Every structure is written in C-alpha cells, then in structure tokens.
Amino acid sequence: MARPHPPSDANPRLVRCPACGGESVYAPANLYRPFCSERCKNMDLGAWASEEFRVPEKPAPDDE
C-alpha cells in the first residue's frame, strides 16, 4: 500500500489563519503556523491570557 506524501515546500498547503481569516502557509517554513504572522499569533495568545476564550466546563451534578 502506497503511503501518502506530505506536501512539499514547492506546493505548500494553505489554510485559513484562525485570527484574521487570511491565507496562511502551513509548512515548517512558517514559524507561526497555523497563524499567518507573529501579530496574529500574539493576538490569539493575548485573548487566551485575558480569558476572552474559555474551554467550556460541564456543570457540576446536583447532589440530591
């Protein structure tokens, strides 16, 4: 069975930047992946640090 080849640097995979929605190169050459830039990466980190983003928490079960 043939194994799929990872995308080469000659044909990089483009993804949507989670911060700005622009195109981002998803390859080892992009130090900020999946973000498009250091600015977008830092904006996302700042949002987590200021608790703008939160992981949902299940409510505690009622003790009856």
NORRADA-V228197 format. One record per residue. N is the residue number from 0. RES is the residue in one letter. PSI is psi in radians with two decimals (none if undefined). OMEGA is omega in radians with two decimals (NA if undefined). Layout:
<<N/RES/PSI/OMEGA> <N/RES/PSI/OMEGA>>
This chain:
<<0/M/2.29/-3.12> <1/A/2.41/3.10> <2/R/2.43/3.11> <3/P/2.50/3.12> <4/H/2.42/3.06> <5/P/2.69/3.13> <6/P/2.44/3.13> <7/S/2.89/3.10> <8/D/-0.39/3.12> <9/A/-0.46/3.14> <10/N/1.27/-3.04> <11/P/2.63/3.10> <12/R/2.27/3.10> <13/L/2.32/3.10> <14/V/2.92/3.10> <15/R/2.27/3.11> <16/C/2.22/-3.12> <17/P/-0.36/-3.09> <18/A/-0.90/-3.04> <19/C/-0.26/3.14> <20/G/0.00/3.12> <21/G/3.09/3.12> <22/E/2.46/3.12> <23/S/2.38/3.11> <24/V/2.11/-3.14> <25/Y/1.46/-3.12> <26/A/2.77/3.13> <27/P/-0.41/3.13> <28/A/-0.42/3.13> <29/N/1.78/-3.09> <30/L/-0.28/-3.05> <31/Y/0.15/-3.07> <32/R/2.45/0.17> <33/P/0.08/3.13> <34/F/2.77/-3.10> <35/C/-0.34/-3.07> <36/S/2.95/3.08> <37/E/-0.64/3.14> <38/R/-0.85/-3.14> <39/C/-0.68/3.11> <40/K/-0.76/-3.14> <41/N/-0.60/3.08> <42/M/-0.74/3.13> <43/D/-0.78/3.11> <44/L/-0.73/3.11> <45/G/-0.65/3.12> <46/A/-0.70/3.08> <47/W/-0.75/-3.09> <48/A/-0.59/3.14> <49/S/0.16/3.09> <50/E/0.50/3.00> <51/E/-0.56/3.07> <52/F/2.45/3.11> <53/R/2.57/3.03> <54/V/2.23/-3.12> <55/P/2.48/-3.12> <56/E/2.35/3.10> <57/K/2.39/3.10> <58/P/2.57/3.13> <59/A/2.46/3.11> <60/P/2.51/3.11> <61/D/2.32/3.07> <62/D/1.96/-3.14> <63/E/none/NA>>
